[in-house]
C-alpha cells in the first residue's frame, strides 16, 4: 500500500468510528425518549383508583 492509501484508510476508519459513536449516542437518547413516552402514556391510561367502587 502506498502512504496515501494507508492515510485514506486510517482517515476512513476514524470517520467510521466517529459515526458509530454518534449513532450509539443517538440510540441511547432515542431509547430514553421512548421509555419516558411509554411511561407517560401508561400513566394517562391508568384508571383513577380512588374513583372505583369495588364491592
C-alpha positions in Angstrom: 0.0 0.0 0.0 1.1 3.5 -0.6 1.3 6.1 2.1 -1.7 7.9 0.5 -3.8 4.7 0.6 -2.9 4.0 4.2 -3.7 7.6 5.1 -7.0 7.3 3.4 -7.8 4.1 5.1 -6.9 5.5 8.5 -9.0 8.6 7.9 -12.0 6.5 6.8 -11.6 4.3 9.9 -11.6 7.4 12.2 -14.7 8.7 10.4 -16.5 5.4 10.7 -15.6 5.2 14.4 -16.9 8.7 15.0 -20.1 7.9 13.1 -20.6 4.7 15.2 -20.1 6.7 18.4 -22.7 9.3 17.3 -25.1 6.5 16.4 -24.7 5.0 19.8 -25.4 8.3 21.5 -28.5 8.8 19.3 -29.8 5.3 20.1 -29.4 5.9 23.8 -31.3 9.2 23.6 -34.0 7.6 21.5 -34.4 4.7 23.9 -34.7 7.1 26.9 -37.2 9.2 25.0 -39.3 6.1 24.1 -39.1 4.8 27.7 -40.3 8.2 29.0 -43.0 8.4 26.4 -44.3 4.9 27.2 -44.4 5.7 30.9 -46.3 9.0 30.3 -48.8 7.3 28.1 -49.3 4.4 30.5 -49.9 6.9 33.3 -52.6 8.6 31.2 -54.3 5.3 30.6 -54.3 4.2 34.3 -57.8 4.4 35.7 -58.1 6.6 38.8 -58.3 4.0 41.5 -59.9 6.3 44.1 -63.0 6.7 41.9 -63.5 2.9 41.5 -66.1 1.4 43.8 -65.2 -2.2 44.3 -67.7 -4.2 46.5 
